[in-house]
Amino acid sequence: MRYISTRGEAPVLPFDDVVLAGLARDGGLYMPESWPQISPRDLQSLQRLTYAELAARLLALFAGPAIEEAELAMLAEDAYRSFDGYPDVAPLTPLGGNLHLLELFHGPTLAFKDYALQILGRLFDLVLSRRGERITIVGATSGDTGSAAIEACRDREMLDIFILHPKGRVSDVQRRQMTTVDAPNVHNIAIEGTFDDCQDLVKALFNDAAFRDRTRLAAVNSINWARIAAQIVYYFHAVLRLSTGENRTLGSPVAFAVPTGNFGNVLAAYAARRMGLPIAKLMVGSNCNDILTRFFASGTMKIGPVFTTLSPSMDIQVSSNFERYLFDLYDRDSASVVGLMRQFRETGAFAVPAERLQQAGETFTAVRCDDAATTATIRAIYEETGKIVDPHTAIGIAAARSAVLPAEMPVVAVATAHPAKFPDAVEAATGVRPSLPERLAELMQRPERYEVLPADAGTLRKTIIGRLGGNWGTGREKGASS
Ligand SMILES: *Cc1c(COP(=O)(O)O)cnc(C)c1O
């Protein structure tokens, strides 16, 4: 598969280059040149595979010929072996009626981001060791992404990872999930400032071309196509499991409800649909940061202020992966995407005409769920089923429950985090304080390692160069860096 930029001006790249590329050089995002197709008969042949085998089979469609299925099979097996419930790492739980929960919190850091990042960390190592190159990952986190990225990159030979978090502004569990990781290539830095300061520092490093090339800076956020590709797997897995479990015909339509922030997770579901998976509807759940809900209602994407909510991983206004959907919605006309994105940057808004909005509405519906409704949903699910869900998951469930769909159609709500990651919100709703799984129980006793730095790019640069030691300057300059 070859990859093209949504903005049409960056070089076309094979998969292994896209893994390392991050943002395209024209500011766009990489997309596969075409959607691989899975016929109903292909779908049948996938039914008996384990999660890891399915991952290898589907990823091969995106990674070939640069990376072969046999290599992906070893990599996927290794990535998912440590998950709870292995080999069934993405179980489907009935919630009554036609509603099901797809549990994606059985990885090392208890959020769905593990499912893709555990693959991405290993892909980095594979591609870099072939080339004899190193990269330096630098990222800012307000919570979940940092720990998932650190777990995925720890002990990888060809890279160092630096994660910046705002000192004193992440929860104890979140900080400890990062700072108790004892690996020589993991570097935690607490910045004396806010999350925005951390992000500004990361941007400053990426904008320093000399530093960026010498350290071969790379990103792990969901603009990386490999993350989206790895997330497609669990949508296939869910549809395959639904049809074995209930004697439904494989190929009859299913709806998914996805709690959404950066539009990465739901974009993977959209990709699965384009590949032929029988998905009738995608329900996008948002918290009070409802820019997407407003877009799907009106056709206008208009930026607003960011509110703090019970679902902090969705406290986002600009969903960067939406650009990938827009590219398809405009029949892959990159000039239209460039125009809309420029308008958005300059005025904080863009609008699509009625016929495009109607087309989007054939795939997506969107639901806003404020904190009160989130709490009410956590409580209702607990009372009705005895199941405890986290606030992000509750928003997906609320979206699923508001769906207007044929009565017999299964609806799968995506559970994106373990409730013990957000114990306060869960306790307030149910009276029950969820506990961490056994393997994380001594998290609060393990020693922490992190360095405290002022919010100053020069100091950060020096610290990174010092930590890289002999590896400083060994990242060979390549065309697709960023
Ligand atoms: C990151 C995250 C989300 C949002 O996912 P996107 O891919 O950004 O839409 C939802 N829930 C949890 C728990 C997350 O960590």
The ligand as an SDF file (V2000), in Angstrom:
LIG
                    3D

 15 15  0  0  0  0  0  0  0  0999 V2000
   -7.9490    9.0650   23.8360 C   0  0  0  0  0  0  0  0  0  0  0  0
   -9.2270    8.6470   24.4970 C   0  0  0  0  0  0  0  0  0  0  0  0
  -10.4910    8.8600   23.8960 C   0  0  0  0  0  0  0  0  0  0  0  0
  -10.6590    9.6180   22.5970 C   0  0  0  0  0  0  0  0  0  0  0  0
  -10.2250    8.8740   21.4830 O   0  0  0  0  0  0  0  0  0  0  0  0
   -9.9470    9.6020   20.0750 P   0  0  0  0  0  0  0  0  0  0  0  0
   -9.2900    8.5600   19.2340 O   0  0  0  0  0  0  0  0  0  0  0  0
   -9.0380   10.7520   20.3910 O   0  0  0  0  0  0  0  0  0  0  0  0
  -11.2550   10.0470   19.5270 O   0  0  0  0  0  0  0  0  0  0  0  0
  -11.6200    8.3710   24.5340 C   0  0  0  0  0  0  0  0  0  0  0  0
  -11.5280    7.7290   25.7090 N   0  0  0  0  0  0  0  0  0  0  0  0
  -10.3420    7.5110   26.3310 C   0  0  0  0  0  0  0  0  0  0  0  0
  -10.3220    6.8070   27.6390 C   0  0  0  0  0  0  0  0  0  0  0  0
   -9.1480    7.9540   25.7560 C   0  0  0  0  0  0  0  0  0  0  0  0
   -7.9710    7.7470   26.3820 O   0  0  0  0  0  0  0  0  0  0  0  0
  1  2  1  0
  2  3  1  0
  2 14  2  0
  3  4  1  0
  3 10  2  0
  4  5  1  0
  5  6  1  0
  6  7  2  0
  6  8  1  0
  6  9  1  0
 10 11  1  0
 11 12  2  0
 12 13  1  0
 12 14  1  0
 14 15  1  0
M  END
$$$$
